[in-house]
């Protein structure tokens, strides 16, 4: 892969990283127990003064936010991994066969780790 393409993919990955972190910060906060991890949150509610319906709504919101946060965190991990591969000089190489990943695959998914042949 030439330097120009690599710079373009790095820029896309950095933009995606920023977007994912912004989306995560809207529904989660950085985990104190898991470095680099995120924990879903909801708007604060006074548990002592909340009725059952409010409490149920908050629990449902937390459950929804947890699922979304998990998905976003997985995507963020993939983006960070791709940025690490750029720094290591292994970006764009299929982890299954060691051959270059198709450019069109990387354009569609810059954090791809395997070629179209090995993807699902």
C-alpha positions, 0 to 999 in steps of 0.5 A: 500500500502506498503512503498516500492511501495509508494516510487517507485510511489513517485520517478516516480511522482517526475521524471514526475514532473521534465520532465513536468516542463522541457517541459513547460519551453521550450514553456512557462514561469511561470505566474506572474498573476497566482501563479503556472501557466504557460503562453505560449510564442514564440521566440521574434519578433519585431512586428514593423519590422515583415511582416504579414506572420511572425506575422501570424506564431508567432500567430499560434505558440503561439496558438499551444504552448498555447494548449500544455502548457495547457495540460502539466499544467493539467498533472503537476497539477495531479502529484502535487496532487498525491504527496500531497496525498502521504504526506497526506497518502491518495495516492492510494485510489479511490476518488469515493469509498474510496477503494484502486486503482489497482496497475496496474492502478497506474503503468500505471498512477501514478497520478490516482485518481480513480480506474479502475471501476470508470475510463472511 
